[in-house]
Amino acid sequence: MNYDFPQAFKIVVGEEGNYVNDPHDPGGETKYGISKRAYPNEDIKNLTLERAMFLYERDYWNPLVAHKLPGKFMFLAFECAVNQGMSHCVHCLDLAKGQPSWFMAERAMSYTKDHGFDEYGRGWFRRLFSDALTLEG
């Protein structure tokens, strides 16, 4: 299945959720997956869905040139860039050599090394496995 930006955004923002300000979460203050850590000049609490969509497209979808990736990677790469960062996404794509399962394995392994894995790891894995199941639908 090929994803266009609006479809991919809808899935990712559904995973990211609304406003959260958990001091233990590595992302810190976050809304729609946009964190204060990554966007210090954004008013996270009052961030609109439209602004989040603009930021996602400008800072993740377009730099990845996601629309040129093979169908499965279009969504997987976008979601990875949002959740784990652009440079990590590119690294995983390089290691995957076109294999979606390799890409997902690299992502999973990197989560185990992240600060907060003991507290948030199950949720991160649920999201990762949900992404894989989304591709089968």
C-alpha positions in Angstrom: 0.0 0.0 0.0 1.2 3.5 -0.8 0.6 6.3 1.6 0.2 9.9 0.8 1.1 12.5 3.4 -2.5 13.1 4.8 -3.0 9.3 5.3 0.4 8.9 7.0 -0.1 12.0 9.2 -3.6 10.8 10.3 -2.1 7.5 11.5 0.9 9.0 13.2 -0.9 11.8 14.9 -3.4 9.2 16.2 -0.5 7.4 17.9 1.0 10.6 19.2 -2.1 11.9 21.0 -3.0 15.2 22.7 -1.1 17.4 25.2 1.2 15.6 27.7 3.7 17.1 30.0 5.3 14.1 31.7 8.7 15.1 33.3 9.9 11.5 32.9 9.1 11.2 29.2 12.2 11.9 27.1 10.1 14.1 24.9 8.9 16.3 27.8 6.0 18.6 27.0 4.4 17.2 23.8 1.3 17.6 21.8 0.5 15.7 18.6 4.0 14.4 18.8 5.6 17.8 18.6 7.9 18.2 21.6 9.2 21.3 23.3 12.6 19.8 23.2 12.6 19.6 19.4 10.6 22.8 18.9 11.6 25.2 21.7 9.9 28.2 20.0 6.5 26.5 19.6 3.7 27.0 22.1 3.1 23.3 22.6 0.1 23.6 24.9 -1.8 25.7 22.3 -0.5 23.9 19.2 -3.2 23.4 16.6 -3.6 20.2 14.6 -3.0 22.3 11.4 0.3 23.6 12.7 1.4 20.1 13.7 0.5 18.9 10.2 2.6 21.7 8.7 5.6 20.9 10.9 5.4 17.2 10.1 5.3 17.8 6.4 8.0 20.4 6.4 10.4 18.8 8.8 9.9 15.0 8.3 7.9 14.0 5.2 9.5 16.4 2.7 13.2 16.0 3.9 12.7 12.2 3.7 11.4 12.5 0.2 8.9 10.0 1.6 6.8 10.0 -1.5 9.7 8.4 -3.5 10.2 5.6 -1.0 8.7 2.1 -1.8 5.2 1.8 -0.5 5.9 0.1 2.9 8.8 2.4 3.7 6.9 5.6 2.9 4.9 5.2 6.1 7.5 3.4 8.2 10.2 6.0 7.5 7.9 8.9 8.2 6.7 7.4 11.5 10.3 6.6 12.5 11.5 10.1 11.7 8.7 11.6 13.8 9.2 9.2 16.7 12.9 8.6 16.8 14.4 11.4 14.8 15.4 12.0 11.2 19.1 10.9 11.5 18.1 7.7 13.2 15.5 7.0 10.5 18.0 7.5 7.7 20.5 5.2 9.6 17.8 2.5 9.9 16.9 2.8 6.2 20.6 2.4 5.3 20.9 -0.7 7.4 17.6 -2.2 6.2 18.7 -2.6 2.6 15.1 -2.5 1.4 13.7 -5.0 3.9 10.9 -3.8 6.1 11.5 -6.4 8.8 15.2 -5.4 9.0 14.1 -1.8 9.4 11.7 -2.6 12.2 14.3 -4.8 13.9 16.8 -1.8 13.9 14.1 0.4 15.4 13.3 -2.1 18.1 16.9 -2.6 19.0 17.5 1.1 19.3 14.5 1.5 21.7 16.1 -0.9 24.1 19.1 1.5 24.5 16.9 4.6 25.0 16.6 6.4 28.3 13.2 5.6 29.6 13.0 2.1 28.0 12.1 0.4 31.4 9.1 2.8 31.9 8.0 3.4 28.3 9.4 0.4 26.3 6.2 -1.6 26.2 4.3 1.4 24.7 7.1 2.0 22.2 7.0 -1.6 21.2 3.2 -1.6 20.9 3.5 1.3 18.6 6.2 -0.3 16.5 4.2 -3.6 16.2 1.1 -1.6 15.4 3.0 0.0 12.5 3.9 -3.4 11.2 0.3 -4.6 11.3 -0.9 -1.4 9.6 1.2 -2.4 6.6 -0.7 -5.7 6.3 -4.1 -4.0 6.2 
